[in-house]
Amino acid sequence: MNTSNNALTEAVYYILLSVLKPVHGYGIMQQTATLSGGRLNISAGTLYGALSTLLEKGWIEQMETITDSRKKEYHITAEGRRVVEQELERLRELVRNGENILSNN
């Protein structure tokens, strides 16, 4: 299971998937909407609160910028990748258990 032994929220899960390649905040909002088929639209306030938490946990990092651009880019860390991989395995287990139970009833 993941480091905190808790499930990730859907927003955090999609944010971590979005930052597998360096991307800025607006790009993360666009990618989460795309990855969820438009079902999940993260507001700027929710996104930047989550980014702050993920930075504190060491799951993402802010990329160095060459210019004084206001756009900050974020990228997943090795620890963040491990957490999202563990969450994916947890979700697979949920699906397997559900499928097994439903197919036997």
CNS distance restraints for C-alpha pairs under 8 A (distance, minus, plus):
assign (resid   1 and name CA) (resid   5 and name CA) 5.62 0.50 0.50
assign (resid   1 and name CA) (resid   6 and name CA) 7.56 0.50 0.50
assign (resid   1 and name CA) (resid  83 and name CA) 7.97 0.50 0.50
assign (resid   1 and name CA) (resid  86 and name CA) 5.40 0.50 0.50
assign (resid   1 and name CA) (resid  87 and name CA) 6.68 0.50 0.50
assign (resid   1 and name CA) (resid  89 and name CA) 7.93 0.50 0.50
assign (resid   1 and name CA) (resid  90 and name CA) 6.64 0.50 0.50
assign (resid   2 and name CA) (resid   6 and name CA) 6.56 0.50 0.50
assign (resid   2 and name CA) (resid   7 and name CA) 7.36 0.50 0.50
assign (resid   2 and name CA) (resid  82 and name CA) 7.81 0.50 0.50
assign (resid   2 and name CA) (resid  83 and name CA) 5.09 0.50 0.50
assign (resid   2 and name CA) (resid  84 and name CA) 7.67 0.50 0.50
assign (resid   2 and name CA) (resid  86 and name CA) 5.39 0.50 0.50
assign (resid   2 and name CA) (resid  87 and name CA) 6.21 0.50 0.50
assign (resid   3 and name CA) (resid  83 and name CA) 6.54 0.50 0.50
assign (resid   7 and name CA) (resid  87 and name CA) 6.81 0.50 0.50
assign (resid   8 and name CA) (resid  12 and name CA) 6.14 0.50 0.50
assign (resid   8 and name CA) (resid  13 and name CA) 5.96 0.50 0.50
assign (resid   8 and name CA) (resid  87 and name CA) 6.87 0.50 0.50
assign (resid   9 and name CA) (resid  13 and name CA) 6.16 0.50 0.50
assign (resid  10 and name CA) (resid  14 and name CA) 6.26 0.50 0.50
assign (resid  11 and name CA) (resid  15 and name CA) 6.06 0.50 0.50
assign (resid  11 and name CA) (resid  32 and name CA) 7.71 0.50 0.50
assign (resid  11 and name CA) (resid  40 and name CA) 7.58 0.50 0.50
assign (resid  11 and name CA) (resid  42 and name CA) 7.25 0.50 0.50
assign (resid  12 and name CA) (resid  16 and name CA) 6.09 0.50 0.50
assign (resid  12 and name CA) (resid  50 and name CA) 6.97 0.50 0.50
assign (resid  13 and name CA) (resid  17 and name CA) 6.36 0.50 0.50
assign (resid  13 and name CA) (resid  84 and name CA) 6.63 0.50 0.50
assign (resid  13 and name CA) (resid  87 and name CA) 7.90 0.50 0.50
assign (resid  14 and name CA) (resid  18 and name CA) 6.01 0.50 0.50
assign (resid  14 and name CA) (resid  32 and name CA) 5.48 0.50 0.50
assign (resid  14 and name CA) (resid  35 and name CA) 7.35 0.50 0.50
assign (resid  14 and name CA) (resid  36 and name CA) 7.97 0.50 0.50
assign (resid  15 and name CA) (resid  19 and name CA) 6.39 0.50 0.50
assign (resid  15 and name CA) (resid  28 and name CA) 6.43 0.50 0.50
assign (resid  15 and name CA) (resid  32 and name CA) 6.48 0.50 0.50
assign (resid  16 and name CA) (resid  20 and name CA) 6.80 0.50 0.50
assign (resid  16 and name CA) (resid  60 and name CA) 7.77 0.50 0.50
assign (resid  16 and name CA) (resid  76 and name CA) 6.50 0.50 0.50
assign (resid  16 and name CA) (resid  80 and name CA) 7.12 0.50 0.50
assign (resid  16 and name CA) (resid  81 and name CA) 7.60 0.50 0.50
assign (resid  16 and name CA) (resid  84 and name CA) 6.79 0.50 0.50
assign (resid  17 and name CA) (resid  84 and name CA) 7.56 0.50 0.50
assign (resid  18 and name CA) (resid  23 and name CA) 7.63 0.50 0.50
assign (resid  18 and name CA) (resid  28 and name CA) 5.74 0.50 0.50
assign (resid  18 and name CA) (resid  31 and name CA) 5.94 0.50 0.50
assign (resid  18 and name CA) (resid  32 and name CA) 6.62 0.50 0.50
assign (resid  19 and name CA) (resid  23 and name CA) 6.06 0.50 0.50
assign (resid  19 and name CA) (resid  28 and name CA) 7.16 0.50 0.50
assign (resid  19 and name CA) (resid  60 and name CA) 7.81 0.50 0.50
assign (resid  19 and name CA) (resid  74 and name CA) 6.24 0.50 0.50
assign (resid  19 and name CA) (resid  75 and name CA) 4.80 0.50 0.50
assign (resid  19 and name CA) (resid  76 and name CA) 5.43 0.50 0.50
assign (resid  20 and name CA) (resid  75 and name CA) 6.07 0.50 0.50
assign (resid  20 and name CA) (resid  76 and name CA) 5.53 0.50 0.50
assign (resid  20 and name CA) (resid  81 and name CA) 7.97 0.50 0.50
assign (resid  21 and name CA) (resid  75 and name CA) 5.98 0.50 0.50
assign (resid  21 and name CA) (resid  76 and name CA) 7.55 0.50 0.50
assign (resid  22 and name CA) (resid  63 and name CA) 7.48 0.50 0.50
assign (resid  22 and name CA) (resid  73 and name CA) 5.78 0.50 0.50
assign (resid  22 and name CA) (resid  74 and name CA) 5.28 0.50 0.50
assign (resid  22 and name CA) (resid  75 and name CA) 4.63 0.50 0.50
assign (resid  22 and name CA) (resid  76 and name CA) 7.87 0.50 0.50
assign (resid  23 and name CA) (resid  27 and name CA) 5.88 0.50 0.50
assign (resid  23 and name CA) (resid  28 and name CA) 6.48 0.50 0.50
assign (resid  23 and name CA) (resid  72 and name CA) 7.99 0.50 0.50
assign (resid  23 and name CA) (resid  73 and name CA) 4.83 0.50 0.50
assign (resid  23 and name CA) (resid  74 and name CA) 5.52 0.50 0.50
assign (resid  23 and name CA) (resid  75 and name CA) 6.86 0.50 0.50
assign (resid  24 and name CA) (resid  28 and name CA) 6.31 0.50 0.50
assign (resid  24 and name CA) (resid  71 and name CA) 6.06 0.50 0.50
assign (resid  24 and name CA) (resid  72 and name CA) 5.43 0.50 0.50
assign (resid  24 and name CA) (resid  73 and name CA) 4.11 0.50 0.50
assign (resid  24 and name CA) (resid  74 and name CA) 6.11 0.50 0.50
assign (resid  25 and name CA) (resid  29 and name CA) 6.43 0.50 0.50
assign (resid  25 and name CA) (resid  47 and name CA) 7.48 0.50 0.50
assign (resid  25 and name CA) (resid  48 and name CA) 7.73 0.50 0.50
assign (resid  25 and name CA) (resid  71 and name CA) 7.53 0.50 0.50
assign (resid  25 and name CA) (resid  72 and name CA) 7.06 0.50 0.50
assign (resid  25 and name CA) (resid  73 and name CA) 6.98 0.50 0.50
assign (resid  25 and name CA) (resid  74 and name CA) 7.77 0.50 0.50
assign (resid  26 and name CA) (resid  30 and name CA) 6.31 0.50 0.50
assign (resid  27 and name CA) (resid  31 and name CA) 6.06 0.50 0.50
assign (resid  28 and name CA) (resid  32 and name CA) 6.08 0.50 0.50
assign (resid  29 and name CA) (resid  33 and name CA) 6.40 0.50 0.50
assign (resid  29 and name CA) (resid  41 and name CA) 6.91 0.50 0.50
assign (resid  29 and name CA) (resid  42 and name CA) 5.86 0.50 0.50
assign (resid  29 and name CA) (resid  43 and name CA) 7.52 0.50 0.50
assign (resid  29 and name CA) (resid  44 and name CA) 7.82 0.50 0.50
assign (resid  29 and name CA) (resid  47 and name CA) 7.45 0.50 0.50
assign (resid  30 and name CA) (resid  34 and name CA) 6.23 0.50 0.50
assign (resid  31 and name CA) (resid  35 and name CA) 5.88 0.50 0.50
assign (resid  32 and name CA) (resid  36 and name CA) 6.06 0.50 0.50
assign (resid  32 and name CA) (resid  38 and name CA) 7.99 0.50 0.50
assign (resid  32 and name CA) (resid  40 and name CA) 6.61 0.50 0.50
assign (resid  32 and name CA) (resid  41 and name CA) 6.93 0.50 0.50
assign (resid  32 and name CA) (resid  42 and name CA) 7.42 0.50 0.50
assign (resid  33 and name CA) (resid  37 and name CA) 6.13 0.50 0.50
assign (resid  33 and name CA) (resid  38 and name CA) 4.55 0.50 0.50
assign (resid  33 and name CA) (resid  39 and name CA) 6.54 0.50 0.50
assign (resid  33 and name CA) (resid  40 and name CA) 5.32 0.50 0.50
assign (resid  33 and name CA) (resid  41 and name CA) 5.33 0.50 0.50
assign (resid  33 and name CA) (resid  42 and name CA) 7.64 0.50 0.50
assign (resid  34 and name CA) (resid  38 and name CA) 5.71 0.50 0.50
assign (resid  36 and name CA) (resid  40 and name CA) 5.79 0.50 0.50
assign (resid  42 and name CA) (resid  46 and name CA) 6.25 0.50 0.50
assign (resid  42 and name CA) (resid  47 and name CA) 6.16 0.50 0.50
assign (resid  43 and name CA) (resid  47 and name CA) 6.10 0.50 0.50
assign (resid  44 and name CA) (resid  48 and name CA) 6.08 0.50 0.50
assign (resid  45 and name CA) (resid  49 and name CA) 6.12 0.50 0.50
assign (resid  46 and name CA) (resid  50 and name CA) 6.12 0.50 0.50
assign (resid  47 and name CA) (resid  51 and name CA) 6.06 0.50 0.50
assign (resid  48 and name CA) (resid  52 and name CA) 6.08 0.50 0.50
assign (resid  49 and name CA) (resid  53 and name CA) 6.42 0.50 0.50
assign (resid  50 and name CA) (resid  54 and name CA) 6.06 0.50 0.50
assign (resid  51 and name CA) (resid  55 and name CA) 6.00 0.50 0.50
assign (resid  51 and name CA) (resid  60 and name CA) 7.83 0.50 0.50
assign (resid  52 and name CA) (resid  56 and name CA) 6.29 0.50 0.50
assign (resid  53 and name CA) (resid  57 and name CA) 6.26 0.50 0.50
assign (resid  54 and name CA) (resid  58 and name CA) 6.15 0.50 0.50
assign (resid  54 and name CA) (resid  59 and name CA) 5.29 0.50 0.50
assign (resid  54 and name CA) (resid  60 and name CA) 5.77 0.50 0.50
assign (resid  55 and name CA) (resid  59 and name CA) 6.12 0.50 0.50
assign (resid  55 and name CA) (resid  60 and name CA) 5.28 0.50 0.50
assign (resid  55 and name CA) (resid  61 and name CA) 5.89 0.50 0.50
assign (resid  55 and name CA) (resid  62 and name CA) 7.73 0.50 0.50
assign (resid  58 and name CA) (resid  77 and name CA) 6.99 0.50 0.50
assign (resid  58 and name CA) (resid  79 and name CA) 6.97 0.50 0.50
assign (resid  58 and name CA) (resid  80 and name CA) 7.06 0.50 0.50
assign (resid  59 and name CA) (resid  76 and name CA) 6.00 0.50 0.50
assign (resid  59 and name CA) (resid  77 and name CA) 5.32 0.50 0.50
assign (resid  59 and name CA) (resid  78 and name CA) 7.43 0.50 0.50
assign (resid  59 and name CA) (resid  79 and name CA) 5.52 0.50 0.50
assign (resid  59 and name CA) (resid  80 and name CA) 3.75 0.50 0.50
assign (resid  59 and name CA) (resid  81 and name CA) 7.42 0.50 0.50
assign (resid  59 and name CA) (resid  83 and name CA) 7.87 0.50 0.50
assign (resid  60 and name CA) (resid  74 and name CA) 6.54 0.50 0.50
assign (resid  60 and name CA) (resid  75 and name CA) 5.44 0.50 0.50
assign (resid  60 and name CA) (resid  76 and name CA) 4.20 0.50 0.50
assign (resid  60 and name CA) (resid  77 and name CA) 5.03 0.50 0.50
assign (resid  60 and name CA) (resid  80 and name CA) 6.16 0.50 0.50
assign (resid  61 and name CA) (resid  74 and name CA) 5.58 0.50 0.50
assign (resid  61 and name CA) (resid  75 and name CA) 5.43 0.50 0.50
assign (resid  61 and name CA) (resid  76 and name CA) 6.29 0.50 0.50
assign (resid  61 and name CA) (resid  77 and name CA) 6.45 0.50 0.50
assign (resid  62 and name CA) (resid  72 and name CA) 6.81 0.50 0.50
assign (resid  62 and name CA) (resid  73 and name CA) 5.83 0.50 0.50
assign (resid  62 and name CA) (resid  74 and name CA) 4.52 0.50 0.50
assign (resid  62 and name CA) (resid  75 and name CA) 6.49 0.50 0.50
assign (resid  63 and name CA) (resid  72 and name CA) 7.12 0.50 0.50
assign (resid  63 and name CA) (resid  73 and name CA) 5.42 0.50 0.50
assign (resid  63 and name CA) (resid  74 and name CA) 5.62 0.50 0.50
assign (resid  63 and name CA) (resid  75 and name CA) 6.80 0.50 0.50
assign (resid  64 and name CA) (resid  73 and name CA) 7.96 0.50 0.50
assign (resid  65 and name CA) (resid  69 and name CA) 7.19 0.50 0.50
assign (resid  65 and name CA) (resid  72 and name CA) 7.56 0.50 0.50
assign (resid  65 and name CA) (resid  73 and name CA) 7.99 0.50 0.50
assign (resid  76 and name CA) (resid  80 and name CA) 5.61 0.50 0.50
assign (resid  76 and name CA) (resid  81 and name CA) 6.35 0.50 0.50
assign (resid  77 and name CA) (resid  81 and name CA) 6.19 0.50 0.50
assign (resid  78 and name CA) (resid  82 and name CA) 6.24 0.50 0.50
assign (resid  79 and name CA) (resid  83 and name CA) 6.24 0.50 0.50
assign (resid  80 and name CA) (resid  84 and name CA) 6.25 0.50 0.50
assign (resid  81 and name CA) (resid  85 and name CA) 6.07 0.50 0.50
assign (resid  82 and name CA) (resid  86 and name CA) 6.17 0.50 0.50
assign (resid  83 and name CA) (resid  87 and name CA) 6.19 0.50 0.50
assign (resid  84 and name CA) (resid  88 and name CA) 6.14 0.50 0.50
assign (resid  85 and name CA) (resid  89 and name CA) 6.38 0.50 0.50
assign (resid  86 and name CA) (resid  90 and name CA) 6.23 0.50 0.50
assign (resid  87 and name CA) (resid  91 and name CA) 6.18 0.50 0.50
assign (resid  88 and name CA) (resid  92 and name CA) 6.20 0.50 0.50
assign (resid  89 and name CA) (resid  93 and name CA) 6.25 0.50 0.50
assign (resid  90 and name CA) (resid  94 and name CA) 6.39 0.50 0.50
assign (resid  91 and name CA) (resid  95 and name CA) 6.34 0.50 0.50
assign (resid  92 and name CA) (resid  96 and name CA) 6.14 0.50 0.50
assign (resid  93 and name CA) (resid  97 and name CA) 6.06 0.50 0.50
assign (resid  94 and name CA) (resid  98 and name CA) 6.10 0.50 0.50
assign (resid  95 and name CA) (resid  99 and name CA) 6.02 0.50 0.50
assign (resid  96 and name CA) (resid 100 and name CA) 6.06 0.50 0.50
assign (resid  97 and name CA) (resid 101 and name CA) 6.15 0.50 0.50
assign (resid  98 and name CA) (resid 102 and name CA) 6.03 0.50 0.50
assign (resid  99 and name CA) (resid 103 and name CA) 5.94 0.50 0.50
assign (resid 100 and name CA) (resid 104 and name CA) 6.33 0.50 0.50
assign (resid 101 and name CA) (resid 105 and name CA) 6.45 0.50 0.50
